[in-house]
Amino acid sequence: MSAVDILLEIKKLPLQERLSVVEKAMRDIRLEEQRERLRSEAALVINDYLNDPEMTVFTALDGEKVHESM
């Protein structure tokens, strides 16, 4: 189905349903953009996290019990 076909089908819906479809599509697009941005940012820093001892110094505490101060 092409974008034109989809738009024609959406036009057949009642106004409230059309708004709902558009809102859902916009949310999905924003989430997809956010995920892609996070993937890109993670790719930029992964080498540092894997190889820079200052970035991984606290992993020595992995497995330690955490005690609350209160």
N, C-alpha and C positions, 0 to 999 in steps of 0.2 A: 504494500500500500504506500502510495506516495504522500508527501507532505500536503499536497493539494487535496488529495482524497480524504486525508485525516481532517483537514480544516473544514471541508464540506460536511463531513459527518458530525463534527463538533457543532457546526451551525444549526444542525437539526435538533440539538438538545435544548431543553428549557434554559433560560438565562442562568438560574442558580447552578445548574449542573455544569454549564459551560464555564462559569467562574471557578467552580470547584476543580474542573479538569485543568484549567490554566494555572491555578494556584499550585496544584500538585506537580504539574510539569515544571514550574519555576522552582519549587522546593527541590525537586530531583536534580535540576540543572545546577543549582547552587551547591548541593551536596557533592555532586560529581566534580565541580570546579574545586571545591575545598579539598576533596580527597586527592585530586591531581596535584594541587599546590603542595599539600603535605608530603606526597610521594617525592616531588621534586626537591623540596627542602630537605627531606631525609636523605636523599641521594647525595646532596651536597655535603652533609656532615658525617656520613657513615664512616668514611675513611678515618676521620679524627677519632670517632668513638672506638673504632677497632684498634687503632695504633697509638694513640696519645695516652700515656700513663696517667696524666693529670685528669683526663676525662673518665677514667675507669677506676680511680683510686678507691672510691667507695664500694666497689664491688667486693672488696675484701670483707665487707660487713654482711654480705649476702648470707642468709641462714641464721644470722644473729637474731635473738628475740628482741623485739622493740618494746620498751617499757614506757608507759605514759607518765608524764611528770605530775599528773594530778591524782 
